[in-house]
């Protein structure tokens, strides 16, 4: 008797809009080819401990409409089987006990690494592909290829920031909006630039240097002073949460006590960076005899389980279809991607950074035209402000300082400013075929 093939699907990491679209499309494709599909509840949580009871059979009738909804039909967790060799062995054995010969993992960089290690451990007994998911948009793919969920998260994030901007103007206050983005600033920049926030702060602009809390505080204070000098008492700063990971430990000694997840990452939600910045900025303003109402607000959990927008629905259904089709055709060991409308499998080995041994992270390119334009529209102290004596006099007067005192306290902020935007005009192509 021929053993029936089974395909399993699991979701790791944090939620992102579009997970259910991947699950639904992959299930439909596999079922139409006579393959049984199992949903592994809560990512690796149960199978890495040898528990094969937390399994949900997936059928077309059950999942044909779940692509409209956020969240995960089969749950999610950050359980990491790579931390313990026995857990990785248990995961492989559990899948074999369930007669699973093909596995689709859905997740971000940590889940991608777990998929890679599981494929290595299975040594051909289980074929594995990974579908990249993260609203952080930080998996290493071409710059024009978003990870799914990013566009939906940005869409809803812009709506929130747009409303906060109106509230800030109406009530003459500042909002410090902390967005998700553990390692990269794509989401913060995407929201801040699209909404036209006053300024956006991302880890990449510090170019790998150890970030001092004072530099962040002074950047925010400088923006507030610049606005006040033009009689505007309101503003919205969008700040990527990943900044906290690079702040000098001496400045945030309490981080040593913050809980870490199974992947060793700081649980950033436990570090209320918004309130820390609010307190430190208000203290700095008092030193300048200035007063501003500031409200700190975290956004992220409101975005992760939102219903996907049509772009993410279509995108994720394509990814789910390609994941199942590739596996059923004998494929193995790749990340599934859609690039310029075509399916492109990315081998697991190409995802690894040889220096770290971990999956590569895609950062915001601060030398790109996109970022340069974003900086030009921000209200913050710039290099040319310190080259204009009239502007400098305005800012210094707002703080009750001399020009020399203002320079001494704030000019250091612009030393690492990216070079000015330079767009060379290009002639349109001319047809010569008559």
N, C-alpha and C positions, 0 to 999 in steps of 0.2 A: 504494500500500500504506500503510495507516494505521500510524503509529509506535506501538509498545506503550508505554503509560505505565509508568514505574518510580518506586517510592517507596524512598528511602534513609533509613537510621537511623544516627545516630552518638551516642556518649556522651562527654561531656567532664567535666573536673574530677576529683574524687575519687570512689571507689566509695560506694554507698549501697544498703542492702537494698531490693530491689524493682525494680532496673534490668531484670532478665530478665523480670519480669512485664510491664513496659511493652513490651519488644521482642516478647515472645510474643503478647500481645493485639493489638498493632498489625499484626504480620505475619499473624495469622489473619484479621483483618478485611479487610486489603488483598487477601490471596490469595483469599478467598471472593468477592471482586468482580473477580477476574481480573487483578489488578495484581501485577507482579513486584516483589519486595522485595530490596533489597541492604543488607547490613550493612557499614558503612564501618569498617574496622579502626582502632582506636586514635584515635578522635575525628577531629580536624582534622589530625592529625600528617602523613598522607601526601598527602591531597588539596591541602593548602595549598602543597605543593611540586610539584604537578602530577603526582603519582604515582597512577595509577588501578589499580594491580595489587593493592593490599591491600584486596580486597573479598570479602565472603562472601555468596553467595546464601542467602537465608533461605526455608525451606519449612516448611509446617505440620508435617510428620512430624519435622522436626529440632528444632522449638522448642515443641512442644505441652506439654511438661512442665518447661520450664526455669523456670517461675514459682515453683517450690519452692526454688530455689537462689539463694544470694547471688552476688556478683561480677557480671561482665558477659560475656555470651556473645560479644560482639564487641570486647572490650578497652575501653580507656579511656586518655585522656591529657589533659594540661593545655595542649597546644599551642594557641596563640592566634593566629588569622589576622588579628586587628585591629591588631596591632602594626606590620605592614608592609602598605601598600596592595597590593603585588604578591602577597603571600600571600593576601589576600582575593580578588583577581582570579583567582589560580590555583585557589582553592577553587571558585569559580563555574564556571570553565572545565572543571575536572575533573568536576564534576557533570553539566555539559552533555555532555561526552564520554561519560559513562556512560549517557546518555539519561535522566537523572533529572529529573523535573519536579516532584517533591514531596519534601520533606525534613523528618524529625522529628529534632530535637536533644533530648537528655536531659542535664540538668546543672543547676548552680547559677547564681549571679548572673553569673559571668564567661562561662559558656557561653550564657546568655540574651542577654548583650550581643553576643556573637559571632553568634548567630542573627539578632538584629535587624540588625546591620551587613551580614550576608550577604544577608538579604532585600532590604535597600536596594540593594545592589550588583547583585543579580540583576534588579531592576526588573521583576518579574512573570514572568521566564523560569523561575524556580523558586519554588514556593510553600513557605513555611517555617512550621512551628509548633514551639513549645518546650514540653517537659514538665519542670516544676520538680522538681529532685532535690537534696537536701542534708540530711545528718543535723544540720546546724547550724540548720535551720528558720528561716532568716533572709531568705527571699525575701518581697517585699512583697505579702502577701495578707491577707485579713481575719484577725483574731486567732484565730478558731476553725478556720482551715484550716491544717493542718500540711503541710509539704513531705514528700514520701514518703521513707521510710527513717528519719525522726526517731523514730517510735514504736518501731521495732525496735531502733534503736541505744540508746534510753533503756532499753528492756526488758532488754537484755543488760548495759548499764552498771549498772543497779540491782543485778543479780545479782552483779556483781563487787564493787561497793561494799558490798553486804550482807555478803559474805564477809569483806571487809577490816574491817568494823566488828566482827565477831566476833573476828577475829584481833587487832585493836587492843585490845579489852577483855581478851582472854585474856593477851596479852603486855605489857600496860600501855605501849603505844606510840601514837604518832600517825602517821597516813598523810596525806600531801599528794597528792591524786589530781588530776592535770591532765587535763582533758577537751578534746576538740576544740571549736571554736567560734571561728573566726578573727575574726569581726566582732561576734558577738552571743553572749549567755550562755544561750540557750534550752536547750541540751543539758545544760550544767552544772547549771542550776537544776532542770531536769526530773529529772535523776538524783538530785541532792542532796535535793530536797524529797521525792520519792517514797521514797527509801531512809531518810530521816530522818537524814542525815549531820549532823555537829556544826555545820558552817556551810558556806556556799557563797559564793564570791566571783566576781562577774561584772563585766565592764567597765562596764555601764550604771549601776551604783551610784555610780560616780564622776562621772556626769552631764556627760560631755564634758570634764572638767578633765584637765589633764596629770597622770598618775598618778605619784606618787613611790614608789619601791621601799620607802622607809621606812614609808609608810602601809600598804602591804600587809603588811610584816613585823610592824608593831605591831598590826595587826588580828589576825593569827595568834597573836602572843604574848599579846595580850589575851584571846583565847579559851582559850589554854592555861592562863593564870593563873586565869581564872574557873573552869575545870574543876578545877584543882589546889586552889583554895580550898574546893571541896566534895569533896576527897579523890579526885577522878577523874584518873588519869594518862593516860587514853586519849582518842582522838578521831580523827575523819576529816574533813578539809577538802576539799571539791570546788572546784577552781579552773579557770575557763575559760582556755584557752590565749591567748585574745585579749587578756588583760590585758597581755601582753608588748608588744603593738603600741602601747599608749598610755603605757607607762612612759617617763619622761623619759630621753632619750638619754644625758644625763650620768650616769644611774644604771646604764645598761647599754651602756657605750661599745663593748663587743665586738659589739653588733648590727650595727655598720657593716660588719663582715666576713662577715656571714651571707649565704649564697646566697639569691637571689630567684628565683621561678618566672617563667614566661613572661608572667604578668599583672602582674609587678612586686611581688607579695606576698612578704613575708618567709617563708622556709621555716621556719616556727615549730618544726618538728621538730628543726632544727639548734640551736635555743636551748633548752637544758635548764633551763627556768624552775623545774621542780620541785627540781632540785639547787641552783640559786641560792637559792631560798627556804629550803630546808632549811638551807643553810650560814648564811644571814643570820639566820634565826630562832634557830638554836643559838647563834650569836655573841651575839645580843641577850639570850638566856636566861642565858648565862654572866655577862653584865654584872649580871644580877639575882640571881646566885648560885643559879640554878635549872638543872636538868638534865632533859631529856626525850629519849627515843629517837624519832627521826623517820625515816620511810621515804618517799621520793618515788617516785610511780608514775604513768606516763603511760598513759592508756587512750584508745583511738580506733581504732587499726588493728585491734583485736580486734572492733570494732563494725561497721566499714564494709562488710564482706563476709559478715556473718552471714546465714543463711537468714531471709527475712522472716517476721514473725509474721503470722497470718491477716488482721489489720486492714490491714497494708501490702500483702499479696497481693491482697486484694479491691480496695483503693484504687488500686493501680498497674495492675491489669487494666482498671479503669474508665478510667483516664487513657490507657492505650495504645489502647483501643477508640475513645475520643473523639478522640484525636489523628489516627488514621487516617481515621475517619469524616468528621471536619471537613475534612481535606485532600481526600479523595476527593469531597466535596461541593462543592469549589471554594473552600474557605476558605484564608486566608493571613494571616500576620503577627500571630499571637496566641500567648500563653501559655495552655496548657490547664490548667483547674482544675475541681475538683469542689467545689461549695459547697452545704452542706445537702442533699446527695444529688442535686444537679442540675449539669449541665455548664454552665460559665460561661467563655466565651473572654475573655481579657484582652488587649486590643490592645497590641502592643509599645510604642507611643508612650506608653501610660499607665504603663509600667514605669520610665520614665526620670526621674531626679531632675534638674530643670532647673538646679540649682545645681552639680551635679557632672558632669552629662552621662552618668552611669553608671546602672546599674539600682539602684532603691531598695533599701535594706536594712531589714528589719523587726527592731527591737530589742526587748528585754524592756521592758515598761512597768513601771517601778519605782513608779508611782503606782497600780497596779492592786491589787485585793483579793487576787489570787493571789500577787503578790509580797509584799504586806504580811503575809500569813499565813506565807509562807516565812520571813520575817525573824523573826516572833514565835517560831518553833520553833527558830531557830538559837541556839547557845550562843556569844555574842560580847558584847563590851562595848556597852551601850546607854545611851541618854540617861537613862533612869530609874535606871540603876545609880549615876549621879553625883548623883542627887537623893535617894538613900537612904544616909544616913551609916553604917548597919550593914553594908550590902553593900560600900560603899566601904572601910570599915575592914577587912573580911575580905580584899579584894583587895590592899590596901596591905600588910597583914601578911604575906600570901603572898610578896610581893616584898621584904619588909624595908624598906618605905618609910613615910613619914608620909602622911597623907591629901593634904596639899598637894603633896608630891612626886609621888604617883600621878596626881593631877589634871594637874599640869604636863606629865607625860610621855604621858598617854593620852587626856585629855578631848577633844583636838582631833579624835579619830576620829569622834565622834558629831555633829559640827557639821552634816554634810550628811545625817544620817540622815533617811529619809522620815518624813512625819508619821504619828502613831499611827493604827492601823486603826480605822475608824468604820463599823460596820454598823448601819444603821437598820432596825428591825423592820418588816416589810411584812405587811399583812393578806392572807390568802388571798382570792382572788376568790370571791364568793358568787353562785351561780346564782339567777336570779329568774324562771325560766321554769316553776317548779312541779315 
